[in-house]
């Protein structure tokens, strides 16, 4: 079959206060689609909870085609139906939590449209199989997933794809395309906040903490509490929920120590990463971990838990078991003792490696090839 023009709708319930690498990836995908064929088109469909986000307003100013759905159910379906018809959509690419009900109706009304469901987290993690009601819902989802409703289940990493298969989704419907990073945006850092009065002369360890226990912040706190007594260090916790994080730290230590610095999540994440020396990701669960690669690009040494989703076969990979604060403490102490020359060698090799393998254009090309493969079947 001759290649069709790709007219894709990116449907997502994404609504944080910043672009994030997810949106930078979609924008790069749109640009590459048009570069390959001016008749290709990408439109965005979000829910109304994102309508006031500053990045939405910027995208509108940049003439992006954006629609807002009022609901994930019937009202939203009828809106989406009109969008598909009006724009001649031939690929619907969904991200994050979209109800199977919506896919079911779309398949009835649009039997030829390609439907791709993109998973950015472990399916088994989203659906608590130990909870009776959620277990029933999961069984219902799996029943419909294995019917001819969704064409492709795309994982953001091999670990996510393997998890989908382990949850009894048909292997032939599952694939993965590793997330990638728009590294160029880290070369244009504008300093907005000055933490030099707090961090001056100290080693900065960084961790993402919005999902406190999922990301293993409690593990990091327990690992660092003794190191902080003898080393001049700061643990910078990036999060969107400062009061919650402070409360959880207080539960662990009965105090908020001076070596903890909590900062807000932001687009300009390199502003934090550029002053860091070690990035910690002792996560209990991950889909991909953008920040791990972003931290390496910004010349942090990464210490990670031994989850498959974070295994990038890096040169000089610093790995600790999940839930092991003692192992994490020992690894932090070891990295802190490295000479400047050893740190430079590690950072140079890792940075070169990730730029070769997770450049954003690689992801966009792989996504476009997925669209073409499905359209040409």
C-alpha positions as CSV (number, residue, x, y, z in Angstrom):
1,X,0.0,0.0,0.0
2,X,1.2,3.5,-0.8
3,X,2.1,5.6,2.2
4,X,-0.7,7.8,3.4
5,X,-0.4,11.3,4.8
6,X,-0.3,11.1,8.5
7,X,-3.1,13.1,10.2
8,X,-2.6,12.3,13.9
9,X,-4.5,13.5,17.0
10,X,-2.4,13.4,20.2
11,X,-5.0,12.8,22.9
12,X,-3.7,13.3,26.5
13,X,-4.9,14.2,30.0
14,X,-1.6,16.0,30.6
15,X,-2.0,19.1,32.7
16,X,1.0,20.0,34.9
17,X,2.2,23.6,35.3
18,X,5.1,23.1,32.9
19,X,5.8,21.7,29.5
20,X,8.0,18.8,30.6
21,X,9.9,16.6,28.3
22,X,6.5,15.0,27.2
23,X,5.3,18.1,25.5
24,X,8.8,19.0,24.1
25,X,8.7,15.5,22.5
26,X,5.3,16.0,20.9
27,X,6.3,19.4,19.5
28,X,9.5,17.9,18.0
29,X,7.3,15.1,16.6
30,X,5.0,17.6,14.9
31,X,8.0,19.5,13.4
32,X,9.5,16.4,12.0
33,X,6.2,15.1,10.6
34,X,5.8,18.4,8.6
35,X,9.5,18.3,7.6
36,X,9.0,14.8,6.1
37,X,5.8,15.7,4.4
38,X,4.1,19.1,4.4
39,X,0.7,17.3,4.1
40,X,1.2,15.6,7.4
41,X,-0.6,17.1,10.3
42,X,-0.5,16.8,14.1
43,X,-3.3,18.2,16.3
44,X,-3.5,18.2,20.1
45,X,-6.5,17.2,22.2
46,X,-6.4,17.9,26.0
47,X,-9.0,18.1,28.7
48,X,-10.2,21.4,30.0
49,X,-8.1,21.1,33.2
50,X,-5.1,22.2,31.1
51,X,-6.7,25.2,29.5
52,X,-5.1,27.8,31.8
53,X,-1.6,26.3,31.7
54,X,1.0,28.9,30.4
55,X,2.5,26.3,28.0
56,X,-1.0,25.9,26.4
57,X,-1.2,29.6,25.9
58,X,2.3,29.7,24.3
59,X,1.4,26.8,22.0
60,X,-1.8,28.6,20.9
61,X,0.3,31.8,20.2
62,X,2.6,29.6,18.1
63,X,-0.4,28.5,16.0
64,X,-0.6,24.9,17.3
65,X,-4.0,23.3,16.6
66,X,-5.4,22.5,20.0
67,X,-8.8,21.3,21.2
68,X,-10.2,20.9,24.7
69,X,-12.5,18.1,25.7
70,X,-15.1,18.7,28.4
71,X,-15.2,15.1,29.6
72,X,-13.6,11.7,29.4
73,X,-17.0,10.2,28.8
74,X,-19.9,10.8,26.4
75,X,-19.6,14.6,26.1
76,X,-15.9,14.2,25.4
77,X,-16.5,11.4,22.9
78,X,-18.9,13.5,20.8
79,X,-16.4,16.4,20.8
80,X,-13.6,14.0,19.7
81,X,-15.9,12.5,17.0
82,X,-16.3,15.9,15.5
83,X,-12.6,16.6,15.7
84,X,-11.8,13.3,13.9
85,X,-14.3,13.9,11.1
86,X,-13.5,17.6,10.6
87,X,-9.7,17.0,10.4
88,X,-9.7,13.6,8.6
89,X,-7.8,12.0,11.5
90,X,-6.3,8.6,10.6
91,X,-4.2,8.0,13.7
92,X,-5.4,8.6,17.3
93,X,-2.4,8.4,19.7
94,X,-3.5,8.5,23.3
95,X,-1.3,9.1,26.4
96,X,-1.8,8.5,30.1
97,X,-5.3,7.7,31.5
98,X,-7.9,7.5,28.8
99,X,-11.0,5.3,29.5
100,X,-11.5,2.1,27.5
101,X,-15.1,3.2,27.1
102,X,-13.9,6.0,24.8
103,X,-11.8,3.7,22.7
104,X,-14.7,1.3,22.4
105,X,-17.0,4.0,20.9
106,X,-14.3,5.3,18.6
107,X,-13.8,1.8,17.2
108,X,-17.5,1.5,16.5
109,X,-17.8,4.8,14.7
110,X,-14.3,4.8,13.1
111,X,-13.4,1.1,12.2
112,X,-10.4,2.1,10.1
113,X,-8.7,4.7,12.3
114,X,-5.4,3.5,13.9
115,X,-5.7,3.7,17.7
116,X,-2.5,3.7,19.7
117,X,-2.5,3.6,23.5
118,X,0.9,4.9,24.9
119,X,1.8,3.8,28.4
120,X,4.2,6.0,30.4
121,X,4.0,4.0,33.6
122,X,3.7,0.3,34.4
123,X,0.2,-1.0,33.8
124,X,0.5,-3.3,36.8
125,X,1.3,-0.2,38.9
126,X,-1.6,1.8,37.7
127,X,-4.0,-1.1,38.4
128,X,-3.6,-2.4,41.9
129,X,-4.2,-6.1,41.4
130,X,-4.5,-6.7,45.2
131,X,-7.5,-4.4,45.5
132,X,-10.7,-6.3,44.7
133,X,-12.6,-3.5,42.8
134,X,-9.5,-2.5,40.9
135,X,-8.8,-6.1,40.0
136,X,-12.3,-6.4,38.5
137,X,-11.8,-3.2,36.5
138,X,-8.5,-4.4,35.3
139,X,-10.0,-7.7,34.1
140,X,-12.6,-5.7,32.2
141,X,-9.9,-3.5,30.7
142,X,-7.9,-6.5,29.6
143,X,-10.9,-8.1,28.0
144,X,-11.4,-5.1,25.8
145,X,-7.7,-4.5,25.3
146,X,-7.4,-8.0,23.7
147,X,-10.3,-7.3,21.4
148,X,-9.8,-5.5,18.1
149,X,-10.3,-2.0,19.7
150,X,-6.7,-0.8,20.2
151,X,-4.2,-1.5,17.5
152,X,-1.0,-0.9,19.4
153,X,0.0,-0.7,23.1
154,X,3.2,1.3,23.1
155,X,5.4,1.3,26.2
156,X,7.8,4.2,26.9
157,X,10.5,1.6,27.7
158,X,11.1,-2.1,27.3
159,X,10.2,-2.6,31.0
160,X,6.7,-1.0,30.4
161,X,6.1,-3.1,27.3
162,X,7.2,-6.3,29.2
163,X,4.8,-5.3,32.0
164,X,1.9,-5.0,29.5
165,X,2.7,-8.5,28.2
166,X,2.9,-9.9,31.7
167,X,-0.6,-8.5,32.4
168,X,-1.9,-10.8,29.6
169,X,-2.1,-8.2,26.7
170,X,-1.4,-10.0,23.5
171,X,2.3,-9.9,22.6
172,X,1.7,-9.0,19.0
173,X,0.0,-5.7,20.0
174,X,2.8,-4.6,22.3
175,X,5.9,-2.7,21.4
176,X,8.1,-0.1,23.0
177,X,9.8,3.1,21.8
178,X,12.2,4.4,24.4
179,X,11.5,8.0,25.5
180,X,14.1,10.5,24.5
181,X,15.3,13.9,25.5
182,X,15.4,17.3,23.8
183,X,18.9,18.0,25.1
184,X,19.2,21.3,23.2
185,X,16.9,23.0,25.7
186,X,19.4,22.5,28.5
187,X,21.9,24.6,26.6
188,X,19.7,27.7,26.9
189,X,19.4,27.9,30.7
190,X,18.3,31.2,32.2
191,X,19.1,31.6,35.9
192,X,15.9,32.7,37.6
193,X,16.5,31.7,41.3
194,X,19.7,32.1,43.3
195,X,20.5,29.4,45.8
196,X,24.1,30.2,46.2
197,X,23.6,31.5,49.7
198,X,22.4,28.1,50.7
199,X,24.4,25.8,48.5
200,X,27.8,27.7,48.3
201,X,30.7,25.3,48.9
202,X,28.4,22.3,49.4
203,X,27.9,19.1,47.4
204,X,24.4,19.1,46.0
205,X,22.5,15.8,45.8
206,X,19.2,16.0,43.9
207,X,16.1,13.9,43.9
208,X,12.6,14.2,42.4
209,X,10.1,14.1,45.2
210,X,6.5,14.8,44.1
211,X,5.7,11.1,44.4
212,X,7.5,10.7,47.7
213,X,7.5,6.9,48.3
214,X,7.3,5.9,44.6
215,X,10.5,7.8,43.9
216,X,12.2,6.5,47.1
217,X,12.7,9.9,48.8
218,X,12.3,8.2,52.2
219,X,15.1,5.8,51.2
220,X,17.3,8.8,50.3
221,X,16.5,10.6,53.6
222,X,17.5,7.5,55.6
223,X,20.7,7.0,53.6
224,X,21.8,10.6,53.9
225,X,21.0,11.4,57.5
226,X,24.3,10.0,58.8
227,X,26.4,11.3,55.8
228,X,25.1,14.8,56.5
229,X,26.7,14.7,60.0
230,X,30.2,14.5,58.5
231,X,29.9,15.8,55.0
232,X,29.0,19.3,53.8
233,X,26.0,18.3,51.6
234,X,22.5,19.5,50.6
235,X,19.7,17.2,49.5
236,X,17.6,19.2,47.0
237,X,14.1,17.8,46.6
238,X,12.3,18.9,43.5
239,X,8.5,18.7,44.0
240,X,5.1,20.2,43.3
241,X,3.7,19.5,46.8
242,X,6.1,21.1,49.4
243,X,3.9,20.8,52.5
244,X,3.2,17.1,51.9
245,X,6.9,16.4,51.4
246,X,7.9,18.3,54.5
247,X,5.3,16.4,56.5
248,X,6.6,13.0,55.3
249,X,10.2,14.0,56.1
250,X,9.1,15.0,59.6
251,X,7.5,11.6,60.1
252,X,10.8,10.0,59.3
253,X,13.2,12.2,61.2
254,X,10.9,14.1,63.7
255,X,12.6,17.3,62.3
256,X,13.2,19.1,59.0
257,X,17.0,19.1,58.9
258,X,19.0,22.0,57.6
259,X,20.5,19.8,54.8
260,X,17.1,19.5,53.1
261,X,16.2,22.1,50.5
262,X,12.8,21.8,48.8
263,X,12.4,23.6,45.4
264,X,9.4,23.8,43.0
265,X,9.2,21.8,39.8
266,X,9.8,23.9,36.7
267,X,10.5,23.8,33.0
268,X,13.9,25.2,33.5
269,X,15.0,22.0,35.4
270,X,18.6,22.5,34.3
271,X,18.8,25.4,36.6
272,X,18.8,22.9,39.5
273,X,20.7,20.1,37.7
274,X,23.6,22.4,36.7
275,X,24.4,23.0,40.4
276,X,24.1,19.3,41.4
277,X,26.8,16.8,41.7
278,X,24.8,13.6,42.3
279,X,21.3,12.7,41.1
280,X,19.5,10.1,43.2
281,X,16.7,7.9,41.8
282,X,16.2,5.0,44.3
283,X,12.7,4.5,42.9
284,X,10.4,1.7,43.8
285,X,8.7,2.0,40.4
286,X,9.5,3.7,37.1
287,X,8.3,3.8,33.5
288,X,11.3,5.4,32.0
289,X,12.8,8.3,34.1
290,X,13.5,11.3,32.0
291,X,15.3,13.1,34.8
292,X,17.9,10.4,35.1
293,X,19.1,11.2,31.5
294,X,18.6,14.9,31.9
295,X,20.8,14.8,35.1
296,X,23.6,13.0,33.2
297,X,23.5,15.6,30.4
298,X,23.8,18.3,33.1
299,X,26.9,16.5,34.4
300,X,25.5,14.8,37.6
301,X,26.6,11.3,38.5
302,X,23.4,9.2,38.8
303,X,22.8,6.6,41.5
304,X,19.7,4.5,40.7
305,X,17.8,1.5,42.0
306,X,18.0,-1.8,40.1
307,X,14.7,-1.5,38.2
308,X,14.7,-2.7,34.7
309,X,13.0,0.5,33.5
310,X,16.2,2.5,34.4
311,X,18.7,0.1,33.0
312,X,20.3,1.9,30.1
313,X,23.6,-0.2,30.1
314,X,25.4,3.0,30.9
315,X,29.2,3.0,31.2
316,X,29.9,3.4,34.9
317,X,26.4,2.5,36.1
318,X,25.9,3.0,39.9
319,X,23.1,0.7,41.0
320,X,21.6,-0.2,44.4
321,X,18.8,-2.6,45.3
322,X,15.3,-1.3,45.8
323,X,14.4,-0.4,49.4
324,X,18.0,-0.6,50.5
325,X,19.0,2.7,52.3
326,X,22.3,1.2,53.6
327,X,23.4,0.3,50.1
328,X,22.4,3.7,48.9
329,X,24.4,5.3,51.7
330,X,27.5,3.3,50.8
331,X,27.2,4.2,47.2
332,X,26.8,7.9,47.9
333,X,29.8,7.9,50.2
334,X,31.8,6.2,47.4
335,X,30.8,8.7,44.7
336,X,31.5,11.6,47.1
337,X,35.1,10.3,47.5
338,X,35.8,10.3,43.7
339,X,38.6,12.5,42.5
340,X,37.7,15.3,40.1
341,X,39.5,13.5,37.2
342,X,37.4,10.3,37.8
343,X,34.2,12.3,37.9
344,X,35.1,14.0,34.6
345,X,35.8,10.7,33.0
346,X,32.5,9.2,34.1
347,X,30.5,12.2,33.1
348,X,32.2,12.5,29.7
349,X,31.6,8.9,28.7
350,X,28.0,8.8,30.0
351,X,27.0,12.1,28.4
352,X,28.4,11.0,25.0
353,X,26.5,7.7,25.3
354,X,23.1,9.1,26.1
355,X,23.3,11.8,23.4
356,X,24.0,9.0,20.8
357,X,21.1,6.9,22.0
358,X,18.3,9.1,23.4
359,X,18.3,12.2,21.2
360,X,14.8,13.5,20.6
361,X,14.9,13.0,16.8
362,X,15.4,9.3,17.3
363,X,12.1,9.1,19.3
364,X,10.2,11.2,16.8
365,X,11.5,9.1,13.8
366,X,10.5,5.8,15.6
367,X,7.0,7.2,16.4
368,X,6.5,8.2,12.7
369,X,7.6,4.8,11.5
370,X,5.1,3.2,13.9
371,X,2.3,5.3,12.4
372,X,3.4,4.4,8.8
373,X,3.7,0.7,9.7
374,X,0.1,0.7,11.0
375,X,-1.3,2.8,8.1
376,X,0.3,0.6,5.5
377,X,-0.9,-2.7,6.8
